[in-house]
Amino acid sequence: MTNAFAYILGVLFVLVGIAVSIGLHEVGHMVPAKLFGARVTKYMIGFGPTIFSRKRGETEYGIKAIPLGGYIAISGMFPPEKEGRKLNWFTKWVSDARRNQQEIDGTYDQARAFYRLPIYQRVIVMLGGPTMNLFLGLIFTAITLNGFGINQTSNKIDVIFDCATSYSQTTACAAGDPTGPAKAAGLVAGDRIVSVNGTAVSNWQPVADVLTKNGTKPLRLKVERGGQQLNLKVTPVLAKRAVIDSSGTKYITDSKGNVVYQSRPVLALQLATERSPLGLDKTLEFSGTALGQTAGMIWDLPNQLSKLTATLFGGGTRSVSGPVSIVGISDIAGNVAQSNDYDLAGKLSTGFMMLASLNFALFVFNLVPLLPLDGGHVLNALIEGVKRRAYKLFKKADPGPLDTAMFVPLMTAMWGILMVISLIVIAADFVRPVSLF
C-alpha cells in the first residue's frame, strides 16, 4: 500500500466517523421530538447548499456542502409574539426573525409546536444529541481499550537478571547483591506467567499487586514454556526502587527535587510490552478522565485560542492538546495511517480513540448553557419551568412560554463567534498543522 493511498484511507476513516457522529447527534434530537409529537421538517448533515435530499413524510433528509455540523428543523421553536410590545430596533430585529421562522415553518397544527411541549420533553429533546455523543464516545473507547487493547507490560518474561540490584535493575551486579529470585527459581526469558498463587493472570498487574501485598513471601507461579505448563516457586527479595505517582507516569520527588526511593519486593526480571485489552472498568475510568480534561480545555478555550492565534501568525510549535478542526483531525488520521511506526491494530485503535475524543468534545461543548447550543435551550426550558411554577405558587396568571426569539441577537453573535473560532482553527490546521512525529 502506498503512503498516499494509506493517507487517503486514514482521512476517509475519520471523515466517515465524524459524519456518523454528527448524524447520530441529530438522530438523538429527532427521535424524541417525533415521539413527543413535534413537527420535524428537516434533518440535515452539514450547512450551506444542499447536495442531496429526499422527503419522507413531513421530514426532508439531506446532505449539505459544508461538513461542519448538522441540524434538524422543528416547527414552533419561537412562540407567537405578545401583543402591545413597543417597536424599536431590538424588538424589530426579534420580530423579523420570528416572522422569518414562521414563514419557514409554514402552516401546520400549532399543537405540535416545540414551545408547546412540556418542559421535561423539551429538555429530553435537547439533551438527546449530546447524550448520543456520550454513548458514541464510550463505544469508541471500549473498541479501543477493550477490543484492540493498548501496549502495556505483559505477562511474558523478556529478560532474567542475574541479581537483584538496588536503585536500578539495569546496573551491574555488585558484591552483596542477592541472586535474582527469578533466576534462582528457574524462570527463563520467553516464559509466560499464567497464574500466581492459583489465580489466572493475563498481564503483569495482578502479579505486581500480589508482590505489594505479600512482600517477600514465596509465590507459586504457573508458567507456559514451549507448549507446556510448569509450576515454580519464587521468593522475592527487597530492593530499592523509584516511587511512581498514581498515574504511573511520573516519579515522585522530595522537596529538593530528588527522586524518592523505597524498598519493594522484586523478582529481578523484565517483562515484554504487548498489546492487550483492558477491562470495561478502565473504559469508564478513562472516559471520566477524558471528559474532565475536555471540560477543562473548553473552559480554557479563550486562552487556547490566544496561543493558537499567536502560533498562527508568529510561528512556533503547535500544542498537541489545543483545539483542532475537522481539517486537522483528518490530517492527523492520514499521517497515522501512512506511518510505519504503527501496525494495523495501532492505526485502527488510534483512529477510534480520535473519534472517541471528538464525541466527548461534542458532548461537553453542546452542554455549554449558551444559545444556540443545546445547553442554552435546556437552560431556557428550565428557566421557563421555574418561572411558571413560581407564578402558579403565588397564584399569578401563567406568564406563558419563555420567548426564545428575544435571544436572536445573542444567538447571532454566538454564531459569529463560533464561525471566527472555526476559521482560526482551520487556518492553523492548514498553516501550522499538529505534528505527532
BASELO-707857 format. One line per 3 residues: number of its first residue (from 1); for each residue x, y, z of N, C-alpha, C. Coordinates in steps of 0.1 Angstrom, whole numbers, plus 5000, padded with zeros to 4 digits. Example, Ala and Ser with C-alpha at 12.3 -4.5 7.8 and 13.67 -1.06 7.14 Angstrom:
<sites>
1 = 5132:4943:5078:5123:4955:5078:5132:4967:5078 | 5128:4978:5071:5137:4989:5071:5129:5000:5079
</sites>
This chain:
<sites>
1 = 5008:4988:5000:5000:5000:5000:5009:5012:5000 | 5006:5021:4991:5014:5034:4990:5011:5043:5001 | 5020:5052:5005:5018:5061:5016:5006:5071:5012
4 = 5005:5075:5000:4994:5084:4996:4980:5077:4997 | 4980:5064:4993:4967:5057:4995:4963:5054:5009 | 4974:5051:5017:4971:5049:5032:4966:5062:5038
7 = 4972:5073:5034:4968:5086:5039:4954:5089:5036 | 4950:5086:5024:4936:5089:5020:4926:5080:5028 | 4930:5067:5030:4922:5058:5038:4920:5063:5052
10 = 4931:5068:5058:4930:5074:5071:4921:5086:5072 | 4922:5095:5062:4913:5106:5062:4898:5102:5060 | 4896:5092:5051:4882:5088:5049:4876:5081:5061
13 = 4885:5073:5068:4880:5067:5081:4875:5077:5091 | 4883:5087:5093:4879:5098:5103:4867:5106:5097 | 4866:5109:5085:4855:5117:5079:4842:5109:5080
16 = 4843:5096:5078:4831:5088:5079:4826:5087:5094 | 4836:5086:5103:4833:5086:5117:4827:5099:5122 | 4832:5110:5117:4827:5123:5120:4813:5124:5115
19 = 4810:5120:5103:4797:5121:5097:4787:5112:5105 | 4791:5100:5109:4783:5092:5117:4780:5099:5131 | 4790:5105:5137:4788:5111:5150:4779:5123:5149
22 = 4780:5131:5138:4771:5142:5136:4757:5137:5133 | 4756:5127:5124:4743:5122:5121:4736:5116:5132 | 4742:5109:5141:4736:5103:5153:4733:5113:5163
25 = 4741:5124:5164:4737:5135:5173:4724:5141:5169 | 4722:5143:5156:4709:5148:5152:4697:5138:5154 | 4701:5125:5152:4691:5115:5154:4686:5115:5169
28 = 4696:5118:5178:4693:5119:5192:4683:5130:5195 | 4683:5141:5187:4673:5152:5188:4660:5147:5181 | 4661:5142:5169:4649:5140:5161:4640:5129:5166
31 = 4646:5118:5171:4637:5107:5175:4628:5111:5187 | 4633:5116:5198:4624:5120:5208:4614:5131:5204 | 4619:5141:5195:4610:5151:5191:4598:5145:5184
34 = 4600:5135:5175:4589:5129:5168:4581:5121:5177 | 4587:5114:5187:4580:5106:5196:4570:5115:5205 | 4574:5127:5208:4566:5136:5216:4556:5143:5207
37 = 4556:5141:5194:4546:5147:5185:4550:5160:5179 | 4562:5165:5181:4567:5177:5175:4568:5175:5160 | 4567:5186:5152:4568:5185:5137:4583:5188:5133
40 = 4589:5178:5128:4603:5179:5124:4603:5180:5109 | 4607:5191:5103:4607:5193:5089:4620:5190:5081 | 4631:5191:5088:4644:5189:5082:4653:5181:5091
43 = 4661:5172:5084:4672:5165:5091:4684:5167:5081 | 4694:5175:5085:4705:5178:5075:4718:5176:5082 | 4727:5170:5074:4741:5168:5078:4749:5179:5070
46 = 4755:5188:5077:4763:5199:5071:4755:5212:5070 | 4761:5222:5064:4754:5235:5062:4756:5240:5048 | 4749:5250:5045:4751:5256:5031:4742:5250:5021
49 = 4747:5250:5008:4739:5245:4997:4736:5230:4999 | 4724:5225:4995:4721:5211:4996:4726:5203:4984 | 4733:5193:4988:4739:5184:4977:4729:5173:4973
52 = 4722:5168:4984:4712:5157:4981:4702:5158:4992 | 4689:5156:4988:4679:5155:4998:4667:5146:4993 | 4660:5141:5002:4648:5133:4999:4638:5135:5010
55 = 4625:5137:5007:4615:5139:5017:4608:5126:5020 | 4607:5123:5032:4599:5111:5037:4589:5116:5047 | 4576:5115:5044:4566:5120:5052:4567:5135:5053
58 = 4568:5141:5065:4568:5155:5066:4583:5160:5068 | 4592:5151:5067:4606:5155:5070:4615:5153:5058 | 4623:5163:5055:4633:5163:5044:4646:5159:5050
61 = 4652:5148:5044:4665:5143:5049:4675:5147:5038 | 4687:5152:5042:4696:5156:5032:4711:5158:5037 | 4719:5161:5027:4734:5163:5030:4737:5177:5023
64 = 4744:5185:5031:4748:5198:5026:4763:5199:5023 | 4767:5210:5017:4780:5211:5012:4791:5213:5022 | 4788:5220:5033:4799:5223:5043:4798:5214:5055
67 = 4807:5205:5056:4806:5194:5066:4811:5199:5080 | 4805:5209:5085:4809:5215:5098:4799:5213:5109 | 4790:5203:5107:4779:5201:5117:4767:5196:5111
70 = 4756:5198:5117:4743:5193:5112:4732:5200:5120 | 4719:5197:5116:4708:5203:5123:4695:5196:5120 | 4685:5197:5128:4672:5194:5125:4663:5206:5127
73 = 4653:5207:5119:4644:5219:5120:4631:5214:5126 | 4627:5220:5138:4615:5217:5145:4606:5229:5144 | 4594:5227:5140:4584:5238:5139:4581:5244:5153
76 = 4579:5257:5154:4575:5263:5166:4586:5265:5177 | 4598:5267:5172:4608:5270:5182:4606:5283:5189 | 4600:5293:5182:4596:5306:5188:4581:5307:5190
79 = 4577:5311:5202:4563:5312:5205:4558:5325:5198 | 4544:5326:5196:4539:5339:5190:4543:5351:5198 | 4543:5362:5191:4547:5375:5197:4536:5380:5206
82 = 4540:5385:5217:4530:5391:5226:4525:5404:5221 | 4512:5407:5223:4506:5419:5218:4511:5431:5227 | 4511:5443:5221:4514:5455:5228:4529:5458:5231
85 = 4538:5450:5224:4552:5452:5226:4556:5464:5218 | 4564:5473:5225:4568:5485:5218:4579:5482:5207 | 4578:5489:5196:4587:5486:5185:4600:5495:5186
88 = 4611:5489:5186:4624:5496:5185:4633:5488:5176 | 4646:5492:5175:4655:5484:5166:4656:5470:5171 | 4657:5468:5184:4659:5455:5190:4647:5446:5188
91 = 4635:5451:5192:4622:5443:5190:4619:5441:5175 | 4623:5450:5167:4621:5448:5152:4630:5437:5147 | 4642:5436:5152:4651:5425:5149:4645:5412:5153
94 = 4640:5411:5165:4633:5399:5170:4621:5396:5162 | 4613:5406:5159:4600:5404:5152:4603:5398:5138 | 4613:5404:5131:4617:5399:5118:4622:5385:5118
97 = 4630:5381:5129:4634:5367:5130:4623:5358:5132 | 4613:5362:5141:4601:5354:5144:4593:5352:5131 | 4591:5363:5123:4583:5362:5111:4590:5353:5101
100 = 4603:5354:5100:4611:5345:5090:4609:5331:5094 | 4610:5328:5107:4609:5314:5112:4595:5309:5109 | 4585:5317:5111:4571:5313:5108:4569:5310:5094
103 = 4575:5318:5085:4574:5316:5071:4581:5302:5067 | 4592:5299:5073:4599:5287:5071:4590:5275:5076 | 4584:5277:5088:4576:5266:5093:4563:5264:5085
106 = 4558:5274:5079:4546:5273:5071:4534:5270:5079 | 4523:5265:5073:4511:5262:5080:4511:5247:5086 | 4508:5246:5098:4508:5233:5105:4499:5234:5117
109 = 4497:5222:5123:4489:5221:5136:4497:5227:5147 | 4493:5239:5152:4501:5246:5162:4502:5238:5175 | 4494:5228:5177:4495:5220:5189:4508:5212:5189
112 = 4514:5211:5177:4527:5203:5176:4539:5212:5176 | 4537:5225:5179:4548:5234:5180:4558:5230:5192 | 4570:5232:5190:4580:5228:5200:4578:5235:5213
115 = 4575:5248:5213:4573:5255:5225:4561:5250:5234 | 4552:5243:5227:4541:5237:5235:4544:5224:5242 | 4555:5218:5239:4558:5206:5246:4561:5209:5261
118 = 4558:5199:5269:4561:5201:5284:4576:5203:5285 | 4580:5209:5296:4593:5213:5299:4602:5200:5298 | 4599:5189:5305:4607:5178:5305:4609:5172:5291
121 = 4599:5173:5283:4601:5168:5269:4610:5176:5261 | 4610:5189:5263:4619:5198:5256:4634:5195:5260 | 4635:5193:5273:4649:5190:5279:4654:5177:5273
124 = 4645:5167:5272:4649:5154:5267:4653:5155:5252 | 4646:5163:5244:4649:5165:5230:4662:5172:5229 | 4665:5182:5237:4677:5189:5236:4689:5181:5241
127 = 4687:5173:5251:4698:5165:5256:4701:5152:5248 | 4691:5149:5239:4692:5137:5231:4705:5137:5223 | 4708:5148:5217:4720:5149:5208:4733:5147:5216
130 = 4736:5155:5226:4748:5153:5234:4749:5139:5240 | 4738:5134:5245:4738:5121:5251:4742:5110:5241 | 4738:5112:5228:4742:5102:5218:4757:5103:5216
133 = 4763:5115:5216:4777:5116:5215:4785:5110:5227 | 4779:5111:5239:4785:5105:5251:4785:5090:5249 | 4774:5084:5244:4773:5069:5241:4784:5065:5231
136 = 4785:5073:5220:4794:5070:5210:4809:5071:5215 | 4811:5081:5223:4824:5082:5229:4828:5070:5238 | 4818:5065:5245:4820:5053:5254:4822:5041:5245
139 = 4815:5040:5234:4816:5028:5225:4829:5028:5218 | 4834:5040:5213:4847:5041:5206:4858:5038:5216 | 4857:5043:5228:4867:5040:5238:4868:5025:5241
142 = 4856:5019:5242:4856:5004:5245:4862:4996:5234 | 4859:5001:5221:4865:4994:5210:4880:4995:5211 | 4885:5006:5215:4900:5009:5216:4906:5001:5227
145 = 4901:5003:5239:4907:4997:5251:4904:4983:5253 | 4891:4979:5251:4887:4965:5253:4887:4956:5241 | 4887:4962:5229:4888:4955:5217:4903:4953:5212
148 = 4909:4964:5208:4923:4963:5204:4933:4963:5215 | 4929:4969:5226:4938:4970:5237:4949:4980:5235 | 4958:4981:5245:4969:4991:5244:4982:4984:5248
151 = 4993:4990:5244:5006:4984:5247:5008:4986:5262 | 5010:4975:5269:5013:4975:5283:5022:4964:5287 | 5027:4965:5299:5035:4954:5304:5028:4941:5305
154 = 5033:4931:5298:5025:4918:5296:5030:4908:5307 | 5025:4896:5306:5029:4885:5315:5040:4876:5309 | 5046:4881:5298:5057:4874:5292:5070:4879:5296
157 = 5079:4870:5301:5092:4875:5305:5102:4877:5294 | 5108:4889:5294:5117:4893:5283:5132:4891:5287 | 5135:4894:5299:5149:4893:5304:5149:4888:5319
160 = 5158:4879:5322:5161:4874:5335:5174:4880:5340 | 5174:4887:5351:5187:4893:5356:5194:4883:5366 | 5207:4884:5366:5215:4875:5375:5213:4879:5389
163 = 5211:4892:5393:5210:4895:5407:5199:4906:5408 | 5196:4909:5420:5186:4920:5423:5193:4932:5428 | 5196:4941:5420:5204:4953:5424:5194:4964:5429
166 = 5199:4973:5437:5191:4984:5442:5192:4996:5433 | 5182:5004:5434:5180:5017:5426:5177:5014:5411 | 5184:5006:5404:5181:5003:5390:5185:4989:5386
169 = 5176:4982:5380:5179:4968:5377:5189:4968:5365 | 5191:4979:5358:5200:4980:5347:5215:4981:5351 | 5217:4984:5364:5231:4985:5368:5237:4971:5370
172 = 5251:4970:5369:5258:4958:5370:5257:4952:5385 | 5258:4939:5386:5258:4933:5399:5270:4937:5407 | 5268:4939:5420:5279:4943:5429:5279:4932:5440
175 = 5291:4932:5447:5293:4923:5458:5282:4925:5468 | 5276:4914:5473:5265:4915:5482:5251:4916:5477 | 5250:4918:5464:5237:4918:5457:5231:4904:5457
178 = 5219:4902:5462:5213:4888:5462:5211:4883:5448 | 5212:4870:5446:5209:4863:5433:5194:4867:5429 | 5192:4869:5417:5179:4872:5412:5169:4861:5415
181 = 5158:4864:5422:5148:4854:5426:5143:4846:5414 | 5140:4853:5402:5135:4847:5391:5145:4836:5385 | 5158:4840:5385:5169:4831:5380:5170:4819:5390
184 = 5169:4822:5403:5171:4811:5413:5159:4801:5412 | 5147:4806:5408:5135:4798:5407:5135:4790:5394 | 5144:4793:5385:5144:4785:5372:5136:4792:5361
187 = 5132:4804:5363:5125:4811:5352:5134:4815:5341 | 5130:4815:5328:5138:4819:5317:5131:4828:5308 | 5139:4836:5300:5133:4845:5291:5124:4837:5281
190 = 5112:4843:5278:5102:4836:5270:5091:4829:5277 | 5093:4827:5290:5082:4821:5299:5071:4831:5299 | 5059:4826:5300:5047:4834:5301:5040:4830:5314
193 = 5039:4840:5323:5032:4837:5336:5017:4836:5334 | 5011:4825:5337:4997:4823:5335:4988:4823:5348 | 4995:4821:5359:4988:4822:5372:4998:4825:5383
196 = 4993:4832:5394:5001:4834:5406:4992:4830:5418 | 4998:4822:5426:4991:4816:5438:4977:4811:5434 | 4976:4805:5422:4964:4798:5418:4954:4807:5411
199 = 4957:4820:5410:4948:4829:5403:4954:4832:5389 | 4945:4830:5379:4949:4832:5365:4952:4847:5362 | 4963:4850:5354:4966:4864:5351:4969:4865:5336
202 = 4966:4876:5330:4968:4879:5316:4978:4890:5314 | 4982:4897:5324:4992:4908:5323:4999:4908:5337 | 5008:4918:5338:5017:4918:5350:5010:4924:5362
205 = 5000:4932:5360:4994:4940:5371:4990:4931:5383 | 4983:4920:5381:4979:4911:5392:4991:4906:5400 | 5002:4903:5392:5014:4898:5399:5020:4909:5408
208 = 5020:4921:5402:5026:4932:5410:5017:4935:5422 | 5004:4933:5421:4995:4935:5433:4998:4925:5444 | 5001:4912:5440:5004:4902:5449:5017:4905:5456
211 = 5027:4909:5448:5040:4913:5453:5039:4924:5464 | 5031:4934:5461:5030:4945:5470:5023:4940:5483 | 5013:4931:5482:5005:4927:5493:5013:4917:5502
214 = 5020:4908:5495:5027:4897:5503:5041:4899:5506 | 5047:4910:5501:5061:4912:5504:5071:4902:5499 | 5079:4896:5508:5089:4886:5504:5084:4872:5507
217 = 5071:4870:5509:5065:4856:5510:5067:4849:5496 | 5070:4836:5496:5071:4829:5484:5058:4829:5475 | 5060:4830:5462:5049:4829:5453:5049:4816:5445
220 = 5037:4811:5442:5035:4799:5434:5031:4804:5420 | 5040:4802:5410:5038:4807:5397:5036:4795:5387 | 5026:4796:5378:5025:4787:5368:5029:4794:5355
223 = 5038:4788:5347:5043:4795:5335:5041:4785:5323 | 5040:4791:5311:5040:4784:5299:5054:4785:5293 | 5059:4773:5289:5072:4773:5282:5072:4761:5272
226 = 5074:4765:5259:5074:4755:5249:5062:4747:5248 | 5050:4752:5250:5038:4745:5249:5034:4737:5262 | 5043:4738:5272:5040:4731:5284:5038:4741:5296
229 = 5031:4736:5306:5029:4744:5318:5038:4739:5329 | 5045:4748:5336:5054:4744:5347:5050:4751:5360 | 5051:4745:5371:5048:4751:5384:5061:4754:5391
232 = 5063:4766:5394:5076:4771:5400:5073:4779:5412 | 5083:4779:5422:5081:4787:5434:5092:4797:5434 | 5089:4810:5436:5099:4820:5436:5097:4829:5449
235 = 5108:4832:5455:5108:4840:5467:5114:4854:5464 | 5105:4865:5465:5110:4878:5462:5120:4883:5472 | 5128:4893:5468:5137:4900:5477:5135:4914:5477
238 = 5139:4922:5487:5137:4936:5488:5148:4943:5480 | 5145:4954:5473:5154:4962:5466:5148:4976:5465 | 5157:4986:5465:5152:5000:5464:5147:5003:5449
241 = 5136:5009:5448:5130:5013:5435:5124:5027:5436 | 5124:5034:5425:5118:5048:5425:5103:5047:5427 | 5098:5056:5434:5083:5057:5437:5077:5064:5426
244 = 5066:5059:5420:5059:5065:5409:5045:5069:5414 | 5040:5080:5408:5027:5085:5413:5016:5076:5408 | 5003:5080:5412:4992:5071:5409:4989:5070:5394
247 = 4994:5080:5386:4991:5079:5371:5001:5069:5365 | 5011:5065:5372:5021:5056:5366:5030:5062:5356 | 5031:5075:5355:5039:5081:5345:5050:5090:5351
250 = 5049:5094:5364:5059:5104:5369:5065:5099:5382 | 5078:5102:5383:5085:5098:5396:5081:5109:5407 | 5080:5104:5419:5077:5113:5430:5091:5118:5435
253 = 5092:5131:5437:5104:5137:5442:5102:5144:5456 | 5113:5146:5463:5112:5153:5476:5113:5168:5474 | 5114:5175:5485:5114:5190:5485:5126:5195:5477
256 = 5137:5187:5476:5149:5192:5468:5149:5187:5454 | 5138:5181:5450:5137:5176:5436:5143:5163:5433 | 5148:5156:5444:5154:5143:5442:5143:5132:5441
259 = 5146:5122:5433:5136:5111:5432:5136:5103:5445 | 5124:5100:5449:5122:5092:5462:5123:5077:5459 | 5130:5070:5467:5131:5055:5465:5126:5049:5478
262 = 5121:5036:5476:5117:5028:5488:5119:5014:5485 | 5121:5006:5495:5124:4991:5493:5111:4985:5489 | 5112:4976:5479:5100:4969:5474:5104:4955:5471
265 = 5095:4945:5472:5098:4931:5468:5099:4931:5453 | 5110:4924:5448:5112:4923:5433:5116:4909:5430 | 5114:4905:5417:5118:4892:5412:5130:4893:5403
268 = 5135:4905:5400:5147:4907:5391:5144:4901:5377 | 5134:4906:5371:5131:4902:5357:5125:4914:5350 | 5126:4913:5337:5120:4924:5328:5110:4918:5319
271 = 5098:4924:5318:5087:4918:5311:5086:4925:5297 | 5080:4918:5287:5078:4923:5274:5066:4932:5274 | 5066:4941:5264:5055:4950:5262:5046:4944:5251
274 = 5034:4942:5253:5025:4936:5243:5011:4944:5243 | 5005:4943:5232:4991:4949:5231:4981:4939:5237 | 4974:4944:5247:4964:4935:5253:4952:4944:5258
277 = 4940:4937:5258:4928:4945:5262:4928:4948:5276 | 4921:4959:5279:4918:4963:5293:4903:4960:5297 | 4900:4960:5309:4886:4957:5314:4877:4969:5311
280 = 4864:4966:5312:4854:4977:5310:4855:4988:5321 | 4860:4984:5332:4862:4994:5343:4872:5005:5338 | 4882:5000:5331:4892:5010:5326:4886:5019:5315
283 = 4876:5014:5308:4869:5023:5298:4862:5034:5305 | 4855:5031:5316:4847:5041:5323:4857:5051:5330 | 4868:5045:5336:4878:5054:5342:4884:5063:5332
286 = 4888:5058:5320:4895:5066:5310:4885:5077:5305 | 4872:5072:5303:4862:5082:5298:4859:5093:5307 | 4859:5090:5320:4857:5100:5330:4868:5110:5330
289 = 4881:5105:5329:4892:5114:5328:4892:5123:5316 | 4888:5116:5304:4888:5124:5292:4877:5135:5292 | 4866:5132:5298:4855:5142:5299:4860:5154:5308
292 = 4867:5151:5319:4872:5161:5327:4882:5170:5320 | 4891:5163:5313:4901:5171:5305:4895:5179:5294 | 4884:5174:5288:4877:5181:5277:4870:5193:5283
295 = 4864:5192:5294:4857:5203:5301:4867:5214:5304 | 4879:5209:5309:4890:5219:5312:4895:5226:5300 | 4896:5219:5289:4901:5226:5277:4891:5236:5272
298 = 4878:5232:5272:4867:5242:5268:4867:5254:5277 | 4868:5252:5290:4869:5263:5299:4880:5272:5296 | 4891:5266:5292:4903:5274:5289:4904:5278:5274
301 = 4893:5276:5267:4893:5279:5252:4898:5293:5249 | 4894:5304:5256:4899:5317:5252:4914:5317:5252 | 4920:5312:5263:4935:5311:5264:4941:5303:5253
304 = 4935:5291:5250:4940:5282:5239:4939:5289:5226 | 4928:5297:5223:4927:5304:5211:4937:5315:5210 | 4940:5322:5221:4950:5332:5221:4964:5326:5217
307 = 4968:5315:5223:4980:5308:5220:4981:5304:5205 | 4969:5298:5201:4968:5293:5187:4970:5305:5177 | 4963:5316:5180:4965:5327:5171:4979:5333:5170
310 = 4985:5333:5182:4999:5337:5182:5008:5328:5174 | 5005:5315:5175:5013:5305:5167:5010:5306:5152 | 4998:5309:5149:4994:5310:5135:5001:5321:5128
313 = 5002:5333:5135:5008:5345:5129:5022:5347:5132 | 5027:5341:5144:5040:5344:5148:5050:5332:5147 | 5044:5320:5143:5053:5309:5142:5054:5302:5156
316 = 5062:5291:5156:5063:5283:5168:5057:5270:5167 | 5058:5262:5177:5053:5248:5178:5039:5248:5182 | 5031:5241:5175:5016:5239:5178:5014:5229:5189
319 = 5006:5233:5199:5003:5224:5210:4995:5213:5206 | 4998:5200:5209:4990:5189:5205:4978:5188:5214 | 4977:5195:5225:4965:5195:5233:4955:5206:5231
322 = 4958:5214:5221:4949:5225:5218:4938:5222:5209 | 4929:5231:5205:4918:5229:5196:4922:5225:5182 | 4915:5216:5176:4918:5211:5162:4905:5210:5155
325 = 4905:5214:5142:4893:5213:5134:4892:5200:5127 | 4882:5198:5119:4880:5186:5111:4892:5185:5101 | 4897:5196:5096:4909:5195:5088:4921:5189:5095
328 = 4923:5194:5107:4935:5189:5115:4933:5175:5119 | 4921:5171:5123:4918:5157:5127:4921:5148:5115 | 4916:5152:5103:4918:5143:5091:4932:5142:5088
331 = 4940:5153:5089:4954:5152:5086:4962:5143:5096 | 4958:5144:5109:4965:5135:5118:4962:5121:5115 | 4949:5118:5112:4945:5104:5109:4952:5099:5096
334 = 4954:5108:5086:4961:5104:5074:4976:5101:5077 | 4982:5109:5085:4996:5107:5089:4998:5094:5097 | 4989:5091:5106:4990:5079:5114:4988:5067:5104
337 = 4979:5068:5095:4976:5057:5086:4988:5053:5077 | 4996:5063:5073:5007:5061:5064:5020:5059:5072 | 5020:5060:5085:5032:5059:5093:5036:5044:5095
340 = 5049:5042:5095:5054:5028:5097:5056:5026:5112 | 5054:5036:5120:5055:5034:5135:5043:5027:5141 | 5033:5025:5133:5020:5018:5139:5018:5006:5130
343 = 5014:4995:5137:5008:4984:5130:4994:4986:5127 | 4987:4977:5120:4973:4979:5116:4964:4981:5129 | 4966:4973:5139:4958:4974:5151:4961:4988:5158
346 = 4973:4993:5157:4977:5006:5163:4970:5017:5155 | 4970:5016:5142:4963:5026:5134:4948:5027:5136 | 4942:5015:5137:4928:5015:5139:4924:5019:5153
349 = 4932:5015:5163:4928:5019:5177:4930:5034:5178 | 4941:5040:5172:4943:5054:5172:4931:5062:5166 | 4927:5056:5154:4915:5063:5148:4903:5063:5156
352 = 4900:5051:5162:4888:5050:5171:4889:5059:5183 | 4901:5060:5189:4903:5069:5200:4901:5083:5197 | 4905:5087:5184:4903:5101:5180:4888:5104:5179
355 = 4881:5094:5174:4866:5096:5173:4860:5096:5187 | 4865:5088:5196:4860:5089:5210:4862:5103:5216 | 4874:5108:5214:4877:5122:5219:4868:5132:5212
358 = 4866:5131:5199:4857:5140:5192:4843:5140:5198 | 4838:5128:5201:4824:5127:5206:4823:5132:5221 | 4834:5130:5228:4834:5136:5242:4834:5151:5241
361 = 4842:5156:5231:4842:5171:5230:4828:5176:5225 | 4821:5169:5216:4808:5173:5212:4798:5173:5223 | 4800:5163:5232:4791:5161:5243:4792:5173:5253
364 = 4805:5176:5257:4807:5187:5266:4804:5200:5260 | 4809:5203:5248:4807:5216:5242:4792:5219:5240 | 4784:5209:5236:4770:5212:5234:4762:5214:5247
367 = 4768:5211:5258:4762:5213:5271:4764:5227:5276 | 4773:5235:5270:4776:5249:5274:4762:5256:5274 | 4758:5262:5285:4745:5268:5286:4743:5282:5279
370 = 4747:5282:5266:4745:5294:5258:4739:5290:5244 | 4729:5298:5240:4723:5296:5227:4733:5300:5216 | 4733:5293:5205:4723:5283:5200:4727:5269:5204
373 = 4736:5267:5214:4740:5253:5218:4728:5246:5225 | 4729:5233:5225:4718:5225:5232:4717:5229:5247 | 4728:5232:5253:4727:5235:5267:4720:5248:5269
376 = 4721:5258:5260:4713:5270:5260:4698:5268:5260 | 4694:5259:5251:4680:5255:5250:4675:5248:5263 | 4683:5240:5269:4680:5233:5281:4678:5243:5292
379 = 4687:5253:5293:4687:5263:5304:4674:5271:5302 | 4671:5275:5290:4658:5283:5287:4646:5275:5292 | 4646:5262:5289:4634:5254:5293:4633:5254:5308
382 = 4644:5252:5315:4644:5251:5329:4640:5264:5335 | 4645:5276:5330:4641:5289:5335:4626:5291:5333 | 4621:5287:5322:4606:5288:5319:4599:5280:5330
385 = 4604:5267:5332:4597:5259:5342:4597:5265:5356 | 4608:5270:5360:4609:5277:5373:4600:5289:5374 | 4600:5297:5363:4592:5309:5363:4577:5306:5364
388 = 4572:5296:5356:4558:5293:5355:4554:5287:5369 | 4562:5279:5375:4559:5273:5387:4558:5283:5398 | 4567:5293:5398:4567:5304:5408:4554:5312:5406
391 = 4550:5315:5394:4538:5323:5392:4526:5315:5397 | 4526:5302:5395:4515:5294:5400:4515:5293:5415 | 4527:5293:5421:4528:5292:5436:4522:5305:5442
394 = 4525:5316:5436:4520:5329:5441:4506:5333:5435 | 4500:5323:5429:4486:5325:5423:4485:5337:5414 | 4496:5338:5405:4496:5348:5395:4493:5342:5382
397 = 4488:5349:5372:4485:5344:5359:4497:5338:5352 | 4495:5327:5345:4506:5320:5338:4513:5330:5328 | 4526:5331:5329:4533:5341:5320:4534:5335:5306
400 = 4531:5322:5304:4533:5316:5291:4547:5312:5289 | 4550:5307:5277:4563:5302:5274:4573:5313:5273 | 4586:5310:5277:4597:5319:5276:4599:5322:5261
403 = 4600:5335:5258:4601:5340:5244:4616:5338:5239 | 4619:5327:5234:4633:5324:5230:4637:5333:5218 | 4627:5339:5211:4630:5348:5200:4638:5360:5205
406 = 4636:5364:5217:4642:5375:5223:4658:5374:5224 | 4662:5361:5222:4676:5358:5223:4683:5357:5209 | 4675:5361:5199:4680:5360:5185:4693:5368:5184
409 = 4694:5381:5189:4706:5388:5188:4718:5381:5194 | 4716:5375:5206:4726:5367:5212:4730:5355:5204 | 4720:5348:5198:4723:5337:5190:4731:5341:5178
412 = 4728:5352:5172:4735:5357:5160:4750:5360:5164 | 4752:5367:5175:4765:5370:5180:4773:5357:5183 | 4766:5347:5189:4773:5334:5192:4777:5327:5179
415 = 4768:5327:5169:4771:5321:5156:4783:5328:5150 | 4784:5341:5151:4795:5348:5146:4808:5344:5153 | 4808:5343:5166:4819:5339:5174:4824:5325:5170
418 = 4814:5316:5169:4818:5302:5165:4824:5301:5151 | 4819:5310:5142:4825:5310:5129:4839:5315:5129 | 4841:5326:5137:4855:5331:5138:4864:5321:5144
421 = 4860:5314:5155:4868:5304:5161:4871:5293:5151 | 4861:5288:5143:4863:5278:5133:4873:5282:5123 | 4872:5294:5118:4882:5299:5108:4896:5300:5113
424 = 4898:5304:5126:4911:5305:5132:4917:5291:5133 | 4909:5281:5138:4914:5268:5140:4917:5261:5126 | 4908:5263:5116:4910:5257:5103:4923:5263:5097
427 = 4924:5276:5098:4936:5283:5092:4949:5277:5098 | 4949:5275:5112:4960:5270:5119:4963:5256:5114 | 4953:5248:5111:4954:5234:5107:4961:5233:5093
430 = 4958:5243:5085:4965:5244:5072:4979:5249:5073 | 4981:5260:5080:4994:5267:5081:5003:5261:5091 | 4998:5257:5103:5007:5251:5113:5000:5238:5118
433 = 5000:5228:5110:4994:5216:5114:5000:5209:5126 | 4992:5202:5134:4997:5195:5145:5006:5183:5141 | 5017:5182:5147:5027:5171:5143:5028:5161:5155
436 = 5026:5148:5152:5027:5138:5162:5041:5130:5160 | 5048:5134:5150:5060:5126:5147:5073:5135:5147
</sites>
